Amino acid sequence: MLKTVLAVATAGFAMAAAACAGAAAEVPPLSVYGRLPNVEQVEISPDGTKLAIAVTDGENRVLTIREAAEGAKLITAMRFGSTKLRGVQWAGPEHVLITTSSTAEVFGLAGPKREYLMAYDFNLVTKKQRLLISDQEDAMNVVLASPVVRFIDGVPFAFAQGVHFIDNQGENTLYKINLKTGITRRVDNGGSDDTDEWLVSTDGQPLAQSLYDEKEGAWSLKIKAERGWTTAERAVSKMGSRGLSGLGRDGRSVLVWLDDENDENKTYLREYALDGSHVTVPGSDKFDSLIHAPDGSSLVGAFSLVGDERRYTFFDAGLQTSWNAVVKAFPGDQISLASWSDDKRQLVVLVDSPTLGPAYALVDLNTKSARFLTDVYLGLTQEGVSKVEPIKYKAADGLEITGYLTLPNGKDPKNLPLVVLPHGGPEGRDTLGFDWWSQALASRGYAVLQPNFRGSEGFGWSFVKAGFGQWGKAMQTDLSDGVRYLAKQGTIDPKRVCIVGASYGGYAALAGATLDKGVYRCAASVAGPADLKRMLVDSNKLYTSSNNSTLRYWLRFMGADGIKDPDLAVTSPAKLADKVEIPLLLIHGKDDTVVPYVQSTLMADAMKRAGKPVELVTLPSEDHWLSRGATRLQMLTSVVGFLEKNNPPN
């Protein structure tokens, strides 16, 4: 089915065709992995004639608009520099909505720095860009989520959730922006202090609200019928809002995820009609995420990760047959749907090749043809993509742990140096496929283990629950049990093992140096929590109530009764610095709003008081997600240099 390969270029921003299997093999420099990916997003227009492509030179971002036809003629380009581009979506053939974010302290608002979203409309006809909600009195010019697009009498409207102030109290408010005229209006006065999300019908009317009481942990669903707003559902939801999941299969109902009262391992998807009646979407307990029609008008399918298989389920038999044909066109690769035209006949897919890395391709179901558009990482050679193997092993208590082992190219998989690279969350997970960080480490000669330790998502609620109270305990030994398993297999040298991680993975690296001693030769923490009590105190500053869902979430994993629980010190690496006997590297972004920068300075200070050597690398203007190319590369270069010094791969 694959017929042609397309190479396109923009001024100063190269976009090359996917590498061919016979290309010259050479290990790429760290910058290929560490800088921003050269392509961050590709969105096809509703009519299938144009592509919006977010590209970078590794540091600076540009949004290009090109013809989708072969040759990819450039229509226009917008340079964003170092601005953090968070999302791109079409609003008809003539408008592109762009969501960006920035880290800031807002004058007049209490609390620490926050990450704020802003949304823009770019008009392809006038070539002008407009900031949404910038003309409203008593409102911030920020949005709380990416806008939703609806057409009313053929005119595109953006519906954005913003903050409107009444008596100095900010409320989640729905705004309606006419993209043709730029006129903005507040849509509905039916919101409350607890409203956290809105859903808009296909004809542009407010249809549903999600409400959440942070202090009580109480969630409710309101639906707007002919008689006005009525409460259709209530639920106890201590760990956060249930939110809204879009329009249902009929394009009129409201989707919400709820727990199965009879089976804690299951959640299911409900469709609520205007009268409050509801049905359960069949098979939804197996869904990981939902797929809506390109214009968001209805639910058309779902995505599930079954083992390591990426499974797409479409309700329409014809659409399912078409998708199956797309997958068959790329044998041995992992295929993800990136965007599609309104008629669902033109598809942009992300093709993750186990030997070549990720690339975008454009599929035309009408002509039964496909062509590659661009690699995600330019300069990535076949030699620079290491083999990734799924593994399973038993934890000390018998619990089965899955994970992924990346093996360096050109080395016999015996007695290898190992880097343990735990994910963040902690309720996240690693998946099979290209991971820039593990691939960069493998390219330098290290085997890399990414365990899905207890508490990780994707393996049932019982597996998540097994992590409660095990922060720094069994969640930590799940990692070292993986080391012992690989050593027993003869794959790695147990005397040459280091641990590296970010966020919760950064905490795991610190715990590997203080709590699970004797396993690791060195440890590197990127944005890792070091003082758990201080982290909870700072987290509370983001809320008006000291009893909130984020605090409850952390306490449940940490196994603490409250902020004053003395057990928090027992698993806080900053309180255990005197126990560190291995080289320790700390890396942290100054603009981190999730795990504040002070967490690493607290650890560094504790190490100095204990008379222990430590290195702290500060990433200026960097956030929790390593969104800037220069500092992301600085992080990777610092980690690799640290590893090569303290655990040489040769």
C-alpha positions as CSV (number, residue, x, y, z in Angstrom):
1,M,0.0,0.0,0.0
2,L,2.9,2.3,0.7
3,K,3.7,4.0,-2.7
4,T,5.8,7.2,-2.2
5,V,8.0,9.0,0.3
6,L,7.7,12.8,0.6
7,A,10.5,15.1,1.6
8,V,9.5,18.7,2.5
9,A,11.4,21.7,3.8
10,T,10.7,25.0,5.4
11,A,13.1,27.9,5.6
12,G,15.4,27.1,8.4
13,F,13.4,24.1,9.5
14,A,14.2,20.9,7.7
15,M,11.8,18.0,7.4
16,A,13.1,14.9,5.8
17,A,11.6,11.6,4.6
18,A,11.7,8.6,6.9
19,A,15.1,6.8,6.7
20,C,15.5,3.9,4.4
21,A,16.6,0.5,5.8
22,G,19.8,0.6,3.8
23,A,21.0,4.0,5.0
24,A,24.5,4.4,6.4
25,A,24.6,3.3,10.0
26,E,26.2,5.7,12.5
27,V,25.4,6.5,16.1
28,P,23.8,9.9,16.2
29,P,25.0,12.7,18.6
30,L,23.1,13.2,21.8
31,S,21.5,16.3,20.4
32,V,19.4,14.1,18.0
33,Y,17.7,12.6,21.1
34,G,17.9,15.5,23.6
35,R,16.7,18.5,21.7
36,L,13.0,18.9,20.9
37,P,11.6,16.5,18.3
38,N,11.8,18.0,14.9
39,V,8.0,17.4,14.5
40,E,5.7,17.7,17.4
41,Q,2.2,17.5,15.8
42,V,0.6,17.1,12.3
43,E,-3.1,18.0,11.9
44,I,-5.0,17.6,8.6
45,S,-7.7,20.1,7.7
46,P,-11.3,19.1,7.8
47,D,-11.5,19.0,4.0
48,G,-8.2,17.0,3.7
49,T,-6.5,19.6,1.6
50,K,-4.0,21.1,4.0
51,L,-1.7,20.1,6.8
52,A,-0.8,22.1,9.9
53,I,2.7,20.9,11.0
54,A,4.3,22.0,14.3
55,V,8.1,21.8,13.6
56,T,11.2,22.8,15.5
57,D,14.9,23.2,14.9
58,G,15.5,21.5,18.3
59,E,14.8,24.7,20.2
60,N,12.5,27.1,18.4
61,R,9.0,26.3,17.2
62,V,7.3,27.1,13.9
63,L,3.8,26.2,12.8
64,T,3.7,25.6,9.0
65,I,0.6,25.3,6.9
66,R,1.1,23.2,3.7
67,E,-0.9,21.7,1.0
68,A,-1.6,18.0,1.7
69,A,-1.0,17.1,-2.0
70,E,2.3,15.6,-3.0
71,G,4.8,18.4,-3.2
72,A,3.5,20.0,0.0
73,K,3.5,23.6,-1.2
74,L,4.0,26.0,1.7
75,I,1.0,28.2,2.3
76,T,2.2,30.2,5.4
77,A,4.2,29.8,8.5
78,M,4.1,31.3,12.0
79,R,7.2,31.5,14.2
80,F,6.8,31.0,17.9
81,G,10.4,31.0,19.0
82,S,10.8,29.4,22.4
83,T,7.0,29.7,23.2
84,K,5.7,26.4,24.4
85,L,3.2,25.1,21.8
86,R,0.7,22.7,23.4
87,G,-1.8,22.0,20.7
88,V,-3.0,22.7,17.2
89,Q,-6.5,22.2,15.7
90,W,-8.4,23.2,12.7
91,A,-11.6,25.3,12.9
92,G,-12.8,24.8,9.3
93,P,-10.6,25.2,6.3
94,E,-9.7,28.9,7.0
95,H,-8.9,28.9,10.7
96,V,-6.3,27.2,12.9
97,L,-6.6,27.3,16.7
98,I,-3.3,27.3,18.6
99,T,-2.8,26.6,22.3
100,T,0.4,27.7,24.1
101,S,1.4,27.8,27.7
102,S,3.7,29.8,29.9
103,T,4.9,29.7,33.5
104,A,3.9,32.8,35.5
105,E,2.9,34.5,38.7
106,V,-0.2,36.6,38.1
107,F,-0.5,39.9,40.0
108,G,-3.3,39.8,42.4
109,L,-3.6,36.0,42.6
110,A,-2.2,34.3,45.7
111,G,-0.1,31.2,45.5
112,P,3.0,30.0,43.6
113,K,3.8,30.0,39.9
114,R,1.3,28.2,37.7
115,E,1.4,27.0,34.1
116,Y,-1.2,29.1,32.2
117,L,-2.8,28.2,28.8
118,M,-3.5,30.7,26.1
119,A,-5.4,30.1,22.9
120,Y,-5.0,31.9,19.5
121,D,-7.0,32.0,16.3
122,F,-4.9,32.2,13.1
123,N,-6.9,33.3,10.0
124,L,-5.4,31.8,6.9
125,V,-7.2,34.3,4.7
126,T,-6.1,37.5,6.5
127,K,-2.9,35.9,7.9
128,K,-3.7,37.6,11.2
129,Q,-3.5,36.0,14.7
130,R,-5.9,36.9,17.5
131,L,-5.6,36.0,21.2
132,L,-8.9,34.5,22.4
133,I,-10.8,36.1,25.4
134,S,-8.5,39.1,25.3
135,D,-11.4,41.6,25.0
136,Q,-13.4,40.6,28.0
137,E,-13.7,42.7,31.1
138,D,-13.3,41.0,34.5
139,A,-11.6,38.0,32.8
140,M,-8.2,36.6,32.4
141,N,-6.9,36.1,28.9
142,V,-6.2,32.4,29.6
143,V,-8.1,29.2,28.9
144,L,-8.5,26.2,31.1
145,A,-8.4,23.7,28.3
146,S,-8.0,23.7,24.5
147,P,-11.0,25.3,22.8
148,V,-13.8,23.2,21.2
149,V,-15.0,24.1,17.6
150,R,-18.7,24.2,16.6
151,F,-20.3,25.5,13.4
152,I,-23.5,27.6,13.6
153,D,-25.1,28.5,10.3
154,G,-21.9,27.7,8.6
155,V,-19.8,30.0,10.7
156,P,-17.0,28.6,12.9
157,F,-17.1,29.3,16.6
158,A,-14.6,28.5,19.3
159,F,-15.9,27.6,22.7
160,A,-13.3,28.2,25.4
161,Q,-13.4,27.7,29.2
162,G,-12.0,30.8,30.9
163,V,-11.9,32.5,34.2
164,H,-14.5,35.3,34.9
165,F,-14.2,37.3,38.1
166,I,-17.2,38.2,40.2
167,D,-16.4,40.1,43.4
168,N,-12.8,39.1,43.0
169,Q,-13.7,35.4,42.9
170,G,-12.8,33.6,39.7
171,E,-15.2,31.1,38.1
172,N,-14.9,28.6,35.3
173,T,-16.9,30.3,32.6
174,L,-17.8,29.3,29.0
175,Y,-17.0,31.8,26.3
176,K,-18.2,31.7,22.7
177,I,-16.0,33.3,20.1
178,N,-17.1,34.0,16.5
179,L,-14.0,33.3,14.5
180,K,-15.3,35.3,11.6
181,T,-16.0,38.5,13.5
182,G,-13.9,38.0,16.6
183,I,-16.8,38.9,18.8
184,T,-16.7,37.1,22.2
185,R,-19.7,36.4,24.5
186,R,-20.2,34.7,27.8
187,V,-22.5,31.8,27.0
188,D,-24.2,30.8,30.2
189,N,-24.7,32.0,33.7
190,G,-25.6,28.6,35.1
191,G,-22.1,27.8,36.3
192,S,-21.0,27.7,40.0
193,D,-17.9,27.9,42.1
194,D,-17.6,24.1,41.6
195,T,-18.0,24.0,37.8
196,D,-14.8,22.5,36.4
197,E,-15.7,21.6,32.8
198,W,-18.4,22.3,30.2
199,L,-19.7,20.3,27.2
200,V,-21.2,22.1,24.2
201,S,-23.7,20.5,21.8
202,T,-23.2,20.2,18.1
203,D,-25.4,23.3,17.5
204,G,-23.3,25.4,19.9
205,Q,-25.4,25.3,23.0
206,P,-24.2,24.5,26.6
207,L,-25.2,20.9,27.2
208,A,-23.5,19.7,30.4
209,Q,-21.4,20.7,33.3
210,S,-19.1,18.8,35.5
211,L,-19.0,20.1,39.1
212,Y,-16.4,19.1,41.8
213,D,-16.3,20.0,45.5
214,E,-12.6,19.7,46.3
215,K,-13.0,19.7,50.1
216,E,-15.7,17.1,50.2
217,G,-14.5,15.0,47.2
218,A,-18.1,15.1,45.7
219,W,-18.7,15.1,42.0
220,S,-21.9,15.8,40.1
221,L,-23.1,16.0,36.5
222,K,-25.6,18.7,35.3
223,I,-27.4,18.5,32.0
224,K,-29.3,21.3,30.4
225,A,-32.7,20.2,29.1
226,E,-35.8,22.2,28.1
227,R,-36.5,23.1,31.8
228,G,-33.0,24.3,32.4
229,W,-30.1,22.7,34.4
230,T,-30.8,19.5,36.3
231,T,-28.5,17.2,38.2
232,A,-28.3,13.9,36.4
233,E,-25.6,12.1,38.5
234,R,-23.7,12.3,41.8
235,A,-20.7,10.4,42.9
236,V,-18.1,10.3,45.6
237,S,-14.7,10.9,43.9
238,K,-12.1,11.7,46.5
239,M,-9.1,11.6,44.1
240,G,-10.5,14.2,41.6
241,S,-13.3,15.2,39.3
242,R,-14.9,12.7,37.0
243,G,-15.0,15.4,34.3
244,L,-16.8,15.0,31.0
245,S,-15.6,12.8,28.1
246,G,-17.4,14.4,25.1
247,L,-20.5,13.6,23.1
248,G,-21.9,10.1,22.9
249,R,-22.5,7.8,20.0
250,D,-25.7,9.6,19.0
251,G,-24.1,13.0,19.1
252,R,-26.6,14.2,21.7
253,S,-25.8,12.3,24.9
254,V,-23.1,13.1,27.5
255,L,-20.2,10.7,28.2
256,V,-18.9,10.1,31.8
257,W,-16.5,7.5,33.2
258,L,-17.8,5.8,36.4
259,D,-16.6,3.0,38.6
260,D,-18.2,-0.4,38.6
261,E,-19.8,-0.8,42.0
262,N,-19.4,-4.6,41.8
263,D,-15.8,-4.8,40.5
264,E,-13.2,-2.4,41.6
265,N,-11.0,-3.4,38.6
266,K,-13.4,-2.0,36.2
267,T,-14.6,1.5,35.1
268,Y,-17.2,1.9,32.4
269,L,-18.5,4.6,30.1
270,R,-22.0,5.9,30.6
271,E,-24.1,7.9,28.0
272,Y,-26.5,10.3,29.6
273,A,-29.5,11.5,27.7
274,L,-31.1,15.0,28.2
275,D,-33.7,13.5,30.5
276,G,-31.0,12.0,32.8
277,S,-31.5,8.4,31.7
278,H,-28.4,6.5,30.8
279,V,-26.9,3.4,29.2
280,T,-23.5,1.8,29.4
281,V,-21.3,1.7,26.3
282,P,-20.7,-2.0,25.6
283,G,-17.1,-3.1,26.1
284,S,-16.1,0.2,27.6
285,D,-14.5,-1.5,30.6
286,K,-11.7,-2.4,28.2
287,F,-11.3,1.1,26.7
288,D,-8.2,3.1,27.6
289,S,-9.2,6.3,25.7
290,L,-11.9,7.4,23.4
291,I,-12.0,8.3,19.7
292,H,-14.4,11.0,18.5
293,A,-15.4,12.0,15.0
294,P,-12.9,14.5,13.6
295,D,-15.2,17.4,14.3
296,G,-15.9,16.1,17.8
297,S,-19.6,15.5,17.0
298,S,-19.9,11.9,18.3
299,L,-18.1,8.9,19.8
300,V,-16.9,6.6,17.0
301,G,-14.5,4.3,18.7
302,A,-11.9,3.6,21.3
303,F,-8.3,2.8,21.8
304,S,-7.0,0.0,24.1
305,L,-3.5,-1.2,24.9
306,V,-3.8,-4.9,25.1
307,G,-0.5,-6.2,26.4
308,D,1.8,-4.4,23.9
309,E,-0.7,-4.3,21.1
310,R,-2.2,-0.9,20.2
311,R,-5.8,-1.8,19.4
312,Y,-8.3,0.5,17.8
313,T,-12.0,-0.4,17.9
314,F,-14.5,1.4,15.7
315,F,-18.2,1.0,16.0
316,D,-18.7,1.3,12.2
317,A,-17.8,-1.9,10.4
318,G,-16.6,-0.1,7.3
319,L,-14.4,2.2,9.4
320,Q,-12.9,-0.8,11.2
321,T,-12.1,-2.5,7.9
322,S,-10.4,0.6,6.7
323,W,-8.3,1.0,9.8
324,N,-7.3,-2.7,9.7
325,A,-6.0,-2.1,6.1
326,V,-4.0,0.9,7.3
327,V,-2.3,-1.2,10.0
328,K,-1.5,-4.0,7.5
329,A,0.3,-1.4,5.3
330,F,3.0,-1.0,7.9
331,P,3.9,-4.5,9.0
332,G,5.9,-4.8,12.2
333,D,5.3,-1.1,13.1
334,Q,3.1,0.4,15.8
335,I,0.5,2.7,14.2
336,S,-1.3,5.5,16.0
337,L,-4.1,7.8,14.6
338,A,-2.8,11.4,14.7
339,S,-5.6,13.2,12.8
340,W,-8.1,12.7,10.1
341,S,-10.4,14.6,7.7
342,D,-14.1,15.1,8.4
343,D,-15.0,12.4,5.8
344,K,-12.5,10.0,7.5
345,R,-10.8,9.2,4.2
346,Q,-7.6,11.1,4.7
347,L,-5.6,10.0,7.8
348,V,-2.3,11.2,9.3
349,V,-0.7,8.3,11.3
350,L,2.3,8.1,13.5
351,V,4.4,5.1,12.4
352,D,6.7,3.8,15.2
353,S,9.3,1.5,13.6
354,P,11.3,-0.7,15.9
355,T,14.4,-0.2,13.6
356,L,13.9,3.3,12.2
357,G,12.1,5.2,15.0
358,P,8.9,7.3,14.7
359,A,7.7,9.1,11.5
360,Y,4.4,10.6,10.2
361,A,2.6,9.3,7.2
362,L,-0.4,10.4,5.2
363,V,-2.9,7.7,4.2
364,D,-5.5,8.2,1.4
365,L,-8.2,5.6,1.7
366,N,-9.8,6.7,-1.6
367,T,-6.7,5.8,-3.6
368,K,-5.5,3.1,-1.2
369,S,-2.1,4.8,-1.0
370,A,0.2,6.2,1.7
371,R,3.4,8.3,1.8
372,F,5.7,9.3,4.5
373,L,5.7,12.9,5.5
374,T,8.6,13.3,7.9
375,D,10.7,11.7,10.6
376,V,10.0,12.9,14.1
377,Y,13.7,13.0,15.0
378,L,15.9,14.2,12.1
379,G,19.4,12.7,12.1
380,L,18.2,9.5,13.7
381,T,20.0,6.6,12.0
382,Q,19.2,2.9,12.1
383,E,22.2,2.4,14.3
384,G,20.8,4.9,16.7
385,V,17.6,2.9,17.3
386,S,18.2,0.1,19.8
387,K,16.1,-3.0,20.3
388,V,13.4,-2.8,22.9
389,E,12.2,-6.1,24.5
390,P,9.2,-6.6,26.8
391,I,10.1,-8.5,30.0
392,K,8.4,-10.0,33.0
393,Y,9.7,-10.9,36.4
394,K,8.5,-11.6,39.9
395,A,8.8,-9.1,42.7
396,A,10.0,-10.5,46.1
397,D,6.4,-11.0,47.2
398,G,5.5,-12.8,44.0
399,L,3.7,-10.0,42.2
400,E,4.3,-10.1,38.5
401,I,6.1,-7.0,37.1
402,T,6.3,-6.1,33.5
403,G,8.7,-3.7,31.8
404,Y,10.9,-3.0,28.9
405,L,14.6,-3.6,28.3
406,T,16.4,-1.6,25.7
407,L,19.6,-3.3,24.6
408,P,22.5,-1.4,23.0
409,N,23.3,-2.1,19.4
410,G,26.4,-4.1,18.5
411,K,26.9,-5.5,22.0
412,D,26.4,-9.1,23.2
413,P,23.6,-9.0,25.7
414,K,25.7,-10.4,28.5
415,N,27.2,-8.6,31.6
416,L,26.0,-5.2,30.3
417,P,26.1,-2.0,32.3
418,L,22.5,-1.1,33.3
419,V,20.5,2.1,33.9
420,V,17.2,1.6,35.7
421,L,14.9,4.3,34.3
422,P,11.6,4.3,36.3
423,H,8.7,6.4,35.0
424,G,6.9,9.3,36.7
425,G,3.4,9.5,38.1
426,P,3.8,7.3,40.1
427,E,0.5,6.2,38.4
428,G,2.0,6.3,34.9
429,R,3.4,3.6,32.8
430,D,5.9,2.9,30.1
431,T,4.9,1.3,26.8
432,L,6.6,-0.5,23.9
433,G,8.0,1.9,21.3
434,F,10.6,4.7,20.8
435,D,11.5,6.5,24.0
436,W,14.0,9.3,23.4
437,W,15.6,9.1,26.8
438,S,16.2,5.3,27.0
439,Q,17.3,5.3,23.4
440,A,19.9,8.0,24.1
441,L,21.3,6.0,27.0
442,A,21.3,2.8,25.0
443,S,23.2,4.6,22.2
444,R,26.0,5.2,24.7
445,G,26.3,1.5,25.5
446,Y,23.9,1.0,28.4
447,A,21.1,-1.5,28.8
448,V,18.1,0.4,30.1
449,L,15.3,-1.1,32.3
450,Q,11.9,0.6,32.5
451,P,9.8,-1.3,35.0
452,N,6.1,-0.8,35.4
453,F,6.3,-1.2,39.2
454,R,3.2,-1.7,41.4
455,G,1.1,1.4,41.3
456,S,1.4,1.8,37.6
457,E,-1.7,2.3,35.5
458,G,-2.8,0.0,32.7
459,F,-2.8,-3.3,34.6
460,G,-6.0,-3.1,36.5
461,W,-7.1,-1.3,39.7
462,S,-5.7,-4.0,41.9
463,F,-2.3,-3.4,40.5
464,V,-2.6,0.4,41.1
465,K,-3.9,-0.3,44.7
466,A,-1.0,-2.5,45.4
467,G,1.1,0.7,45.3
468,F,-0.8,2.5,48.0
469,G,1.4,3.0,51.0
470,Q,4.4,1.6,49.1
471,W,6.1,4.8,48.1
472,G,9.8,4.2,48.9
473,K,9.0,0.6,49.9
474,A,7.7,-2.2,47.6
475,M,7.4,0.3,44.7
476,Q,11.1,0.8,45.2
477,T,12.1,-2.8,45.6
478,D,10.1,-3.7,42.5
479,L,12.9,-1.8,40.6
480,S,15.8,-3.6,42.3
481,D,14.0,-7.0,41.9
482,G,14.2,-6.3,38.2
483,V,18.0,-5.7,38.5
484,R,18.4,-9.0,40.4
485,Y,16.3,-10.8,37.7
486,L,18.5,-9.5,34.8
487,A,21.7,-10.3,36.8
488,K,20.4,-13.9,37.3
489,Q,19.8,-14.1,33.5
490,G,23.4,-13.0,32.9
491,T,22.2,-10.0,30.9
492,I,23.7,-7.3,33.1
493,D,26.6,-6.9,35.5
494,P,25.1,-6.3,38.9
495,K,28.2,-4.3,39.9
496,R,27.6,-1.8,37.1
497,V,24.1,-0.5,37.7
498,C,22.9,3.1,38.1
499,I,19.4,4.6,38.6
500,V,18.1,7.6,36.7
501,G,14.6,9.1,36.7
502,A,12.4,12.2,36.5
503,S,9.5,13.3,38.7
504,Y,8.5,10.2,40.7
505,G,11.3,8.5,38.8
506,G,13.6,11.1,40.3
507,Y,12.3,10.3,43.7
508,A,13.0,6.6,43.0
509,A,16.6,7.6,42.1
510,L,17.0,9.4,45.4
511,A,15.5,6.4,47.2
512,G,17.9,4.1,45.5
513,A,20.7,6.1,47.1
514,T,19.1,6.3,50.6
515,L,16.5,3.5,51.1
516,D,17.4,0.6,48.8
517,K,21.2,0.7,49.3
518,G,23.7,-1.7,47.8
519,V,22.1,-2.0,44.4
520,Y,23.2,1.1,42.5
521,R,26.6,2.5,41.7
522,C,25.3,6.1,41.1
523,A,21.9,7.9,41.0
524,A,20.6,10.9,39.0
525,S,17.4,12.6,40.0
526,V,15.6,15.0,37.6
527,A,12.9,17.0,39.3
528,G,12.5,14.4,42.0
529,P,10.7,15.0,45.3
530,A,13.2,14.9,48.2
531,D,11.2,16.2,51.2
532,L,7.7,14.7,51.1
533,K,6.2,16.9,53.8
534,R,7.5,20.1,52.1
535,M,6.1,18.8,48.8
536,L,2.6,18.4,50.3
537,V,2.8,21.8,52.0
538,D,3.7,23.5,48.7
539,S,1.1,21.5,46.8
540,N,-1.6,22.8,49.1
541,K,-0.8,26.4,48.2
542,L,-2.5,25.8,44.8
543,Y,-5.8,25.2,46.5
544,T,-8.2,27.3,48.6
545,S,-8.9,24.2,50.8
546,S,-6.2,22.4,52.7
547,N,-8.2,19.2,52.1
548,N,-8.1,18.6,48.4
549,S,-7.9,15.8,45.8
550,T,-4.2,16.3,45.1
551,L,-3.3,16.0,48.8
552,R,-5.5,12.9,49.2
553,Y,-3.9,11.4,46.1
554,W,-0.3,11.8,47.4
555,L,-1.2,10.7,50.9
556,R,-2.7,7.5,49.7
557,F,0.5,6.5,47.8
558,M,2.8,7.8,50.5
559,G,0.8,5.9,53.2
560,A,0.6,8.9,55.4
561,D,-2.4,10.1,57.5
562,G,-1.7,13.8,56.9
563,I,0.9,16.4,56.3
564,K,2.1,16.1,59.9
565,D,2.5,12.4,59.8
566,P,6.1,11.6,61.1
567,D,6.3,8.6,58.7
568,L,6.8,11.1,55.8
569,A,10.3,11.7,57.1
570,V,11.1,8.0,57.0
571,T,10.8,7.9,53.2
572,S,12.1,11.4,52.5
573,P,15.6,11.3,51.0
574,A,16.4,14.8,52.2
575,K,16.1,13.5,55.7
576,L,18.4,10.5,55.0
577,A,21.3,12.3,53.2
578,D,23.8,10.8,55.7
579,K,23.0,7.4,54.3
580,V,24.1,8.2,50.7
581,E,27.3,6.4,49.8
582,I,27.2,6.7,46.0
583,P,27.7,9.7,43.6
584,L,24.5,11.7,43.3
585,L,23.4,14.1,40.6
586,L,20.4,16.5,41.0
587,I,18.8,18.3,38.0
588,H,15.8,20.6,38.2
589,G,14.0,23.3,36.2
590,K,13.5,26.7,37.9
591,D,10.0,27.0,36.4
592,D,8.8,23.6,37.7
593,T,5.2,24.0,38.9
594,V,4.6,20.3,39.8
595,V,7.7,19.4,41.9
596,P,9.1,22.8,42.9
597,Y,12.8,23.6,42.4
598,V,13.3,23.9,46.1
599,Q,13.0,20.1,46.4
600,S,16.4,19.7,44.8
601,T,18.0,22.5,46.7
602,L,16.7,20.9,49.9
603,M,18.4,17.7,48.9
604,A,21.6,19.4,47.9
605,D,21.7,21.3,51.2
606,A,21.1,18.2,53.2
607,M,24.0,16.4,51.3
608,K,26.3,19.3,52.1
609,R,25.4,19.3,55.8
610,A,26.1,15.5,55.9
611,G,29.5,16.2,54.2
612,K,28.5,14.3,51.1
613,P,29.5,15.3,47.6
614,V,26.6,16.3,45.3
615,E,26.1,18.1,42.0
616,L,23.1,20.3,41.3
617,V,22.4,21.3,37.7
618,T,19.9,24.1,37.4
619,L,17.8,24.4,34.2
620,P,16.9,28.1,33.7
621,S,13.3,28.8,32.6
622,E,12.5,25.0,32.3
623,D,9.3,23.4,33.5
624,H,8.4,20.0,34.8
625,W,8.0,18.5,31.3
626,L,11.3,19.5,29.8
627,S,9.5,21.7,27.2
628,R,12.6,23.6,26.0
629,G,15.1,22.2,23.7
630,A,18.3,23.7,25.1
631,T,17.6,22.7,28.7
632,R,16.3,19.3,27.7
633,L,19.6,18.6,26.0
634,Q,21.5,20.1,29.0
635,M,19.7,17.6,31.2
636,L,20.6,14.6,28.9
637,T,24.2,15.7,28.4
638,S,24.6,16.1,32.2
639,V,23.1,12.7,32.9
640,V,25.2,10.9,30.3
641,G,28.4,12.6,31.4
642,F,27.6,11.6,35.0
643,L,27.0,8.0,34.0
644,E,30.1,7.7,31.9
645,K,32.2,9.1,34.8
646,N,30.7,6.9,37.5
647,N,29.6,3.8,35.6
648,P,31.6,3.7,32.3
649,P,29.8,1.6,29.6
650,N,33.1,0.0,28.6
